[in-house]
Amino acid sequence: MGRILQIRVSATTFDEKAVEKAWPVLNKLVWEKGEFMNPSRGVMELAHAAFTAVDAGLLPSQQAGALEKDARRAEEIRRSLEQALGDWDAKTADRLAYELEDVLDELEQTAKGL
């Protein structure tokens, strides 16, 4: 580590099209209105965008209510994953990556029913 520059382990989505394919309804629901200016639309960004859409009132109340529990859980896992990466704890980060994808699967199923 440098005096100012911090070295961290990171997680990135190699193919953002895979995110669209895995969670098409959720992906469209949280990105289509364009409130999010993030040019990257990977797994971590989708989890954060779902939480933000619910928490900031960007979705109609019925949709937000249905997604709220899992969106909050996804954000909690995303933050824990970032912490594990910052701590260079690859084993925990790997476990959390699977948990995050599982919660996104649950959000997708809920979004399909809306």
C-alpha positions in Angstrom: 0.0 0.0 0.0 1.1 3.5 -0.8 1.2 6.4 1.5 -2.0 7.7 -0.1 -3.0 5.1 -2.7 -4.9 2.2 -1.1 -4.8 -1.2 -2.8 -8.1 -3.2 -2.6 -9.4 -6.4 -4.0 -12.4 -5.6 -6.3 -15.4 -7.3 -7.8 -16.6 -6.5 -11.3 -19.2 -7.8 -13.7 -17.3 -9.1 -16.8 -20.4 -9.1 -19.1 -23.2 -6.6 -18.3 -25.4 -8.3 -20.9 -25.4 -11.3 -18.6 -27.0 -9.1 -15.9 -29.7 -8.1 -18.3 -30.2 -11.8 -19.2 -30.2 -13.1 -15.7 -32.6 -10.4 -14.2 -34.4 -8.8 -17.2 -37.5 -7.6 -15.3 -35.7 -6.2 -12.3 -33.0 -4.7 -14.7 -35.7 -2.9 -16.7 -37.7 -1.8 -13.6 -34.8 0.0 -11.9 -32.9 1.3 -14.9 -35.6 2.3 -17.5 -36.5 5.7 -16.0 -32.9 6.9 -16.2 -32.7 8.2 -12.7 -29.4 6.5 -12.3 -26.5 8.0 -14.2 -24.0 5.2 -13.4 -22.5 4.1 -16.7 -21.7 0.7 -15.2 -24.7 -1.7 -14.9 -23.2 -4.8 -13.3 -24.4 -7.0 -10.4 -23.2 -4.7 -7.7 -24.8 -1.7 -9.4 -28.1 -3.5 -9.9 -28.3 -4.4 -6.3 -27.6 -0.8 -5.3 -30.0 0.6 -7.9 -32.8 -1.7 -6.7 -32.3 -0.5 -3.1 -32.1 3.2 -4.2 -35.3 2.9 -6.3 -37.1 1.5 -3.3 -35.6 3.7 -0.6 -35.8 7.0 -2.6 -39.4 6.5 -3.6 -38.6 6.2 -7.3 -41.0 3.3 -7.8 -44.8 3.3 -7.3 -45.6 2.4 -3.7 -47.0 -1.1 -4.6 -43.8 -2.0 -6.4 -41.6 -0.5 -3.7 -43.5 -2.4 -1.0 -43.2 -5.7 -2.8 -39.4 -5.3 -3.4 -38.4 -3.5 -0.2 -37.3 -6.4 2.0 -35.1 -8.1 -0.6 -33.8 -4.8 -1.9 -32.7 -3.9 1.6 -31.1 -7.3 2.0 -29.3 -7.0 -1.4 -27.9 -3.6 -0.3 -26.8 -5.1 3.0 -25.0 -7.9 1.3 -23.5 -5.6 -1.3 -22.0 -3.4 1.5 -20.7 -6.5 3.3 -19.2 -7.7 0.1 -17.4 -4.4 -0.4 -16.1 -4.5 3.2 -14.8 -8.1 2.7 -13.1 -7.0 -0.5 -11.5 -4.0 1.3 -10.3 -6.4 4.0 -8.9 -8.8 1.4 -11.2 -11.5 2.7 -11.7 -13.4 -0.6 -13.5 -16.4 1.1 -16.1 -14.2 2.6 -16.4 -12.1 -0.6 -17.0 -15.2 -2.6 -19.7 -16.4 -0.3 -21.4 -13.0 -0.3 -21.3 -12.9 -4.1 -23.4 -16.0 -4.3 -25.8 -14.6 -1.6 -26.1 -11.4 -3.6 -27.0 -13.2 -6.8 -29.5 -15.4 -4.9 -31.3 -12.3 -3.5 -31.3 -10.7 -7.0 -33.0 -14.0 -8.2 -35.6 -13.4 -5.5 -36.1 -9.8 -6.5 -36.5 -10.9 -10.1 -39.2 -13.3 -9.2 -41.0 -10.6 -7.2 -40.6 -8.1 -10.0 -42.1 -10.6 -12.5 -45.3 -10.7 -10.4 -45.8 -6.9 -10.4 
